[in-house]
Amino acid sequence: MDVLVQIIASGLTLGAMYAISTIGLALVYGSLNMLNMAHGALLALGGYVCLYAMTVLGFPAVAGVAMAMAVCGIAGLLIYHLAARPMLASRNFETQIFIATIGIGAVLENVILRVFGPQPVAQPLKVDGAVIIGSVYVPNQNILILGVAVLLMAVVAFVLNRTRMGRAIRATAQNRDAAQLMGIRIGKVYAQVLMISGALAAVSGIMISSLSGLLPNMGGDPMLKAFVICVVAGLGNVYGAVAAAIVLGLLESLIQYVFGVQYSFAILLMLVIAVLIWRPAGLFGRTQVVRM
Amino acid sequence: MSPAKRDVLVCIGLAIVLALVPLVIGTRYIITQMTLFFIWAIVVTQWNLVLGVAGIFSLAQMALFAVGAYATAMLAYYFAIPVIVAMPAAALITVAASLVIGAACLRLRGPYVALLTLAIAQVIYLVVVNDTACFTNPPSGCLPLFGGVRGFSRFGDLGFRALLGSKFYVAHYYVGLSLAVLAVMFSIAIIRGPLGLAFKALRDNPGYAMSRGISKFKYQLWVFGLSAFFTGLAGAFYAAQFGVVGPIVFSIAMLLFLLSMIVVGGMGTIWGPLLGAALLMLADEGMREVGDWRDIGLGLVLAVFVILLPKGLAGVRLRRAKAGL
């Protein structure tokens, strides 16, 4: 019983962290067909900006998070204007932007490495204490992460469903040409989506680093996991991504308990490969009928 | 002269010039670096076939290279098979691995293929690195089945050291050169041959091509499997040349380096990737002075080329040739 509570508690925390960074990726893919390989670097950037704001500038935690979100949002905007926009019309956009963002991610990661050094640092934003359920020790940090994640998901859902901007984003994702004909400035939508994605990446990066510490290349694994979640859900499907993130988080903590931490990612990836062979468009993805 | 004939003649001409190089230059460092260039040349010409010709957005090419290198090292280390025999065996193992990966990935669409192949490469890397249980206990210490973080060393070489003494690296140069020539010839045969034509048809008018019975999946699997042979062979030769195989062959930095060669040179062309490989290796040599900035430079080169010159340097030349007509 206690083991079950432990697995669920850590699984939900993992799932919540993954969900936040996955939403951003799913939004970007949904509207631009763009896989942002610089996302991992944005996670690290968010974590380090928060660290910088809190330790060097002496900001309170909330201001630190806000600053990280702002910086990563601007970084997302820059990625749109400098990389995505010039090649939007290109026939191989998906391939080209993938390669370009690999390059941008490498640059960003190495700049962080130059500025902050290669040694791991602890994230200052951390709450102490724990809640005891039965005889299981659940750190307050995990509860905070879960709470913030749920709050952010609610905000994103509200923005997508109830605001003008959200409607424009959904319309663009459904049918780019029709949206444009209806007078939606899709360029603006793209820029907004990449900014939101960047800001969410910052929060996700802060969460991840508060549990495992800051390293310049800390974003790589979470990004790959976020992509895996997107793929399992069906690329571009935001709600499916949240569901898949939580399921995979729970699954990961179960695998960690049964087989040990070092195999969790490998087993997870093999499961995903199996899912994709069985359903090539993802669990919640619609099979696209392509007409010639 | 037909384009295929011209390309073959260029390839032979280049091979003759390169074969004369060791007679003029005696510096061991330069000869070894050029041998490394041949290895990268093989990898990028084959990856280019997958990426630029068949349109499979696969990032598993370095994992296949690693399979070739590891298979050679493991066959030689565990079964004491001579490296020269282990190399072709490793290439065949690589083909088998590529067919499994291809069967899983090739039914998917572009970005899914990229993500899945990246995930597969990562799984192989994690299995190699995270395995800490000792498989054997040689005098140098515990060795996991796949070599763990340390990798394999002392699994023998091609035998030129015993034959030629300190000049063995010149023999390696010629082995690398002949493998690279074979790989380039193969790439010419694919691009100028029926397979290249099939992919051109599929790209220009997929509906018509398919209705004429051109199966995308079948041809993609062919290119994927065939190019894996030379990629695996390059990995095997890498193992033989350096005598060490470690998890560094899986690193993102290496993937980035080779991908940049293809992008800078020009995806889908015969000579572009080779040009890119030569230029980036020279640039890398130049950046050795500023060591720490190397990865930033590479990332910038990759991003700037994709954004401003998506067809690479070969594309510039083609455009100019067209304007001249």
Contacts between the chains, C-beta under 8 A, distances in Angstrom:
chain1	res1	chain2	res2	distance
A	29	B	111	7.7
A	33	B	111	7.7
A	35	B	111	5.2
A	35	B	114	7.1
A	35	B	115	7.2
A	82	B	307	7.4
A	83	B	303	6.5
A	83	B	307	5.7
A	86	B	307	5.5
A	86	B	308	7.8
A	87	B	306	7.5
A	87	B	307	6.2
A	87	B	310	6.9
A	90	B	310	6.4
A	92	B	310	7.2
A	94	B	57	8.0
A	94	B	110	5.3
A	94	B	111	5.5
A	95	B	57	5.6
A	95	B	110	6.6
A	95	B	114	7.9
A	96	B	306	5.1
A	96	B	307	7.9
A	96	B	310	5.6
A	97	B	306	8.0
A	98	B	57	7.3
A	98	B	111	6.9
A	98	B	114	6.0
A	99	B	259	6.6
A	99	B	263	6.0
A	99	B	302	6.5
A	99	B	306	4.9
A	100	B	302	7.3
A	100	B	303	4.9
A	100	B	306	4.2
A	100	B	307	5.7
A	101	B	303	7.9
A	102	B	256	6.6
A	102	B	259	7.2
A	102	B	299	7.8
A	102	B	302	6.6
A	103	B	256	7.5
A	103	B	260	7.8
A	103	B	298	7.7
A	103	B	299	4.4
A	103	B	300	6.8
A	103	B	301	7.4
A	103	B	302	3.3
A	103	B	303	3.4
A	103	B	304	7.8
A	103	B	306	7.0
A	104	B	299	6.8
A	104	B	303	5.1
A	105	B	299	7.4
A	106	B	252	7.6
A	106	B	253	7.9
A	106	B	256	5.8
A	106	B	295	5.9
A	106	B	296	7.5
A	106	B	298	6.6
A	106	B	299	3.3
A	106	B	302	7.4
A	107	B	296	5.3
A	107	B	299	3.8
A	107	B	300	5.7
A	107	B	303	6.9
A	110	B	293	7.9
A	110	B	295	4.6
A	110	B	296	4.5
A	110	B	299	6.8
A	111	B	296	6.6
A	114	B	292	6.8
A	114	B	296	7.7
A	220	B	252	7.3
A	224	B	118	7.0
A	224	B	119	6.7
A	224	B	122	6.1
A	227	B	115	5.1
A	227	B	118	7.9
A	227	B	119	7.8
A	228	B	115	7.4
A	228	B	119	6.2
A	231	B	112	6.2
A	231	B	115	5.4
A	231	B	116	7.2
A	235	B	111	6.6
A	235	B	112	7.1
A	262	B	126	7.7
A	262	B	130	3.9
A	262	B	132	7.8
A	263	B	130	6.9
A	265	B	122	7.6
A	265	B	123	7.9
A	265	B	126	5.8
A	266	B	123	5.0
A	266	B	126	4.7
A	266	B	127	5.7
A	266	B	130	7.3
A	269	B	119	4.8
A	269	B	120	7.5
A	269	B	122	6.6
A	269	B	123	4.7
A	270	B	123	6.4
A	272	B	116	8.0
A	272	B	119	6.6
A	273	B	104	6.0
A	273	B	116	6.5
A	273	B	119	6.9
A	273	B	120	6.8
A	273	B	123	8.0
A	276	B	104	7.3
A	276	B	108	6.5
A	276	B	112	7.0
A	276	B	116	6.0
A	277	B	104	5.4
A	280	B	107	5.5
A	280	B	108	5.1
A	280	B	109	7.9
A	280	B	112	7.2
A	292	B	206	6.0
A	292	B	207	3.0
A	292	B	210	7.4
